[in-house]
Protein backbone atom coordinates (compact mmCIF):
# COMPACT_ATOMS: atom_id res chain seq x y z
CA UNK A 1 0.00 0.00 0.00
CA UNK A 2 2.87 2.41 0.77
CA UNK A 3 4.23 1.78 -2.73
CA UNK A 4 0.86 2.67 -4.23
CA UNK A 5 0.79 5.92 -2.28
CA UNK A 6 4.27 6.82 -3.46
CA UNK A 7 3.23 6.18 -7.05
CA UNK A 8 0.20 8.44 -6.69
CA UNK A 9 2.32 11.23 -5.24
CA UNK A 10 4.66 10.98 -8.23
CA UNK A 11 1.78 12.02 -10.52
CA UNK A 12 1.20 15.27 -8.63
CA UNK A 13 2.87 18.53 -9.57
CA UNK A 14 5.38 20.05 -7.16
CA UNK A 15 2.91 22.49 -5.62
CA UNK A 16 0.44 19.71 -4.80
CA UNK A 17 3.24 17.44 -3.53
CA UNK A 18 4.25 20.13 -1.05
CA UNK A 19 0.63 20.45 0.12
CA UNK A 20 0.35 16.70 0.66
CA UNK A 21 3.67 16.67 2.50
CA UNK A 22 2.60 19.58 4.71
CA UNK A 23 -0.63 17.89 5.77
CA UNK A 24 1.10 14.55 6.25
CA UNK A 25 3.57 16.23 8.61
CA UNK A 26 0.75 17.89 10.54
CA UNK A 27 -1.01 14.56 10.99
CA UNK A 28 2.20 12.80 11.94
CA UNK A 29 3.07 15.39 14.54
CA UNK A 30 -0.43 15.25 15.96
CA UNK A 31 -0.37 11.51 16.52
CA UNK A 32 3.28 11.48 17.54
CA UNK A 33 2.92 14.04 20.29
CA UNK A 34 -0.58 13.26 21.50
CA UNK A 35 0.75 11.19 24.42
CA UNK A 36 3.17 13.95 25.36
CA UNK A 37 0.43 16.60 25.26
CA UNK A 38 -1.79 14.53 27.55
CA UNK A 39 1.16 14.07 29.93
CA UNK A 40 1.75 17.83 29.98
CA UNK A 41 -1.94 18.49 30.68
CA UNK A 42 -1.96 16.05 33.59
CA UNK A 43 1.18 17.68 34.99
CA UNK A 44 -0.46 21.10 34.71
CA UNK A 45 -3.39 19.83 36.76
CA UNK A 46 -0.99 18.49 39.40
CA UNK A 47 0.78 21.83 39.58
CA UNK A 48 -2.50 23.74 39.93
CA UNK A 49 -3.59 21.38 42.71
CA UNK A 50 -0.17 21.76 44.33
CA UNK A 51 0.29 17.98 44.44
CA UNK A 52 3.90 17.95 43.30
CA UNK A 53 7.13 17.15 45.08
CA UNK A 54 9.44 19.97 46.00
CA UNK A 55 13.13 19.68 45.30
CA UNK A 56 13.81 18.95 48.95
CA UNK A 57 11.07 16.31 49.15
CA UNK A 58 12.47 14.58 46.11
CA UNK A 59 15.96 14.28 47.57
CA UNK A 60 14.69 13.24 50.99
CA UNK A 61 12.91 10.25 49.48
CA UNK A 62 16.03 9.03 47.67
C-alpha positions as CSV (number, residue, x, y, z in Angstrom):
1,X,0.0,0.0,0.0
2,X,2.9,2.4,0.8
3,X,4.2,1.8,-2.7
4,X,0.9,2.7,-4.2
5,X,0.8,5.9,-2.3
6,X,4.3,6.8,-3.5
7,X,3.2,6.2,-7.0
8,X,0.2,8.4,-6.7
9,X,2.3,11.2,-5.2
10,X,4.7,11.0,-8.2
11,X,1.8,12.0,-10.5
12,X,1.2,15.3,-8.6
13,X,2.9,18.5,-9.6
14,X,5.4,20.1,-7.2
15,X,2.9,22.5,-5.6
16,X,0.4,19.7,-4.8
17,X,3.2,17.4,-3.5
18,X,4.2,20.1,-1.1
19,X,0.6,20.5,0.1
20,X,0.3,16.7,0.7
21,X,3.7,16.7,2.5
22,X,2.6,19.6,4.7
23,X,-0.6,17.9,5.8
24,X,1.1,14.5,6.3
25,X,3.6,16.2,8.6
26,X,0.7,17.9,10.5
27,X,-1.0,14.6,11.0
28,X,2.2,12.8,11.9
29,X,3.1,15.4,14.5
30,X,-0.4,15.3,16.0
31,X,-0.4,11.5,16.5
32,X,3.3,11.5,17.5
33,X,2.9,14.0,20.3
34,X,-0.6,13.3,21.5
35,X,0.8,11.2,24.4
36,X,3.2,13.9,25.4
37,X,0.4,16.6,25.3
38,X,-1.8,14.5,27.6
39,X,1.2,14.1,29.9
40,X,1.7,17.8,30.0
41,X,-1.9,18.5,30.7
42,X,-2.0,16.0,33.6
43,X,1.2,17.7,35.0
44,X,-0.5,21.1,34.7
45,X,-3.4,19.8,36.8
46,X,-1.0,18.5,39.4
47,X,0.8,21.8,39.6
48,X,-2.5,23.7,39.9
49,X,-3.6,21.4,42.7
50,X,-0.2,21.8,44.3
51,X,0.3,18.0,44.4
52,X,3.9,18.0,43.3
53,X,7.1,17.2,45.1
54,X,9.4,20.0,46.0
55,X,13.1,19.7,45.3
56,X,13.8,18.9,48.9
57,X,11.1,16.3,49.2
58,X,12.5,14.6,46.1
59,X,16.0,14.3,47.6
60,X,14.7,13.2,51.0
61,X,12.9,10.3,49.5
62,X,16.0,9.0,47.7
